[in-house]
Amino acid sequence: MIDTGNYIAAKAAVMAKPDVVAAYPITPQTTVVEGIANYLEKGEFTGEYICVESEHSAMSACIGASAMGVRTFTATSSHGLLLMHEMLHWAALARLPIVMCNINRVIGPGWNIWADENDSISQRDTGWIQFYCSSNQEIFDTIIQSYKLAENEKVLLPVMINYNAFILSHTSMPVDIPDQREIDEFLPKFKPKWNLDINNPVTFGNIIGPEYYIKVRKAMQDAHKNAKKLIPEIAREWKKKFGRFHGDLLEKYRCDDAEYILLAMGAIAAESKVAVDEMQRKGLKIGLARIRTFRPFPKESILQLSENADLIVIDRNISVGSEGVLFNEVKAALYHKSDARVNGFITGLGGRDVTYKDIESMCRKTVEGKANECEWYGI
Amino acid sequence: MGEIKTAGELNKKYLREGMWPTIFCNGCGNGVVLEYTFWALEELGLDMDKVAFASGIGCSSRLPGYINADGLHTTHGRAIAFATGLKAANPDLTVIIFTGDGDCAGIGGNHFIHAARRNIDMTVIMINNFIYGMTGGQLAPTTPIGGIATTAPYGNIEHPFDLCVVAKALGASYVARWTVSHPYQPIKSIKEGIQKKGFSYIEFLAPCPTAYGRRNKLGDIQRLWEWYDKNTILIEDYERIMKYGDEKEKERAKKMIQIGVFQDVEKPEFFTEYQKLVERLQGNTITKTSSVKSKKMVVKK
């Protein structure tokens, strides 16, 4: 199948057989839910499909449906994700295995619809598991894997699958789509351990005091730790069944003997592979570690990488008043445990194109010792 | 510049030509509504330094960007909330909001309801094209039953919103609906809406050939525009038919969309009442120490 990231996401969502899809349109997410509407028309999607009146309502409807113990899906982008913010916290604290695609797009004002990761980065602390994809095949595979992860009793957390606006969402690529039977074998029907049931009445979301609330938060943190173990297991199971592997928490690319390792996410990370090939051809010992899950954060893997190499981090986001967020987190992972140097670059904001040549020049600047600790590229 | 007689002269005065070309498709109604608004402003002779525009998200919400005046292009559905703040900061301003059906009746419905209920002095110009046009044709809360949208490929089963009826029930001071193919009545309504001290809601039925007309097989642009003439009925005609018409006429009239002035009443306005409250509570004793904010609240006559 050759199709855009959004239509591939729609295909994956339908093949995961969600019972409820609730969504509100926003560029560049719309073709995901339009794709699902098309499958509904063809009779290939048999769940309930609701066009709600806002993203806040979309997430609320998913929360309601998920509390009933059914599989749910939604998709959004940029301001839509920001409008969901309250409900994102709720979904995670209520431990509901909702799966959502977020198409990374700029936040206004200065209205702009191009790629930028500040939308999902600013939802970092909501408790959602966050994946960042670099190809349409990875979008498909990650959506199916995410249900398996989210619905695992040791995890029970919502999952956000992020990919860059237009660069992936509206670009066609060949994608291998397994049979429905194979998907069903990998991802059986969701059997919730806890759900609203008239035969066994319970109330979700009741008032709790400080003595329990802190335990709720601790349980979420433990669930993220469990997810750290499960993500590689699920990825390996997928590889065994379908022959494809996109990495564990991060994907290492030509890291053997590397003196420098580049860390990036999303579309820039895909472009970085070209840059790494080019630089290695010219004799620079530089590899790539593509961050696949930002939450849980692959702290241990990054620390390991830093044992023999200095790190270069590229962020398509900024925590204004501080630095690029990935850069910040990478440094925190190394604190007191590694003396590797870390250089950070902020680039590509507002959809500014970042080519392999740009990535190469950022790396060269670092290798030649001319780069500041954290700097802007392409201003 | 002397008296303006042509659309060209009008555009020169009010349009921000640097923003051209517009994003609008062939056959879109947004530009026409903008033109009607310019005529209304021109006929009222308002000082454009005392007029501010606000809008949300959608094709119609792009309009303030094309106007040579202060404007706030805000987030989806929130234009009226932003505009409330604008009006609070300077009640002397004439505040005009451009919004669409998705923006105003969908995601921003709550703000619309409360601004109308409070009767805040602002003019909401809502361009209703029955669809989410900018994002490519998803089902809107105004899509007629049976209407085809990308997210309703079998036809809409949801009951559409009639915001004129809602605004009237909420007690808005001025409520009217026209189609973009009416050349004179809309200008009059926009003028009346702006002059009204209170919440004014003026709805335009406007074609979206790209995202609605095409998908619903409503024909080429000319036929699509004619659809609005054929499927609308003046409130007065509707009431006359309901009183004196035969069954067949009544059935036909019931299927049509009513246009005209739904409500035109005088009613206390929120910020005027607010100022009276401040004056009553602060009285003569505190006037000297009253805050900058309360001074700003004084409505100049």
Interface residues (C-beta under 8 A of the other chain):
Chain A: A23 Y24 P25 I26 T27 T30 T31 V33 E34 A37 N38 L40 E41 Y49 C51 E53 S54 H79 L83 G108 P109 W111
Chain B: I57 H73 T74 T75 H76 G77 G106 I107 G109 Y132 M134 T135 G136 Q138 L139 P141 T150 T151 A152 P153 Y154 E158
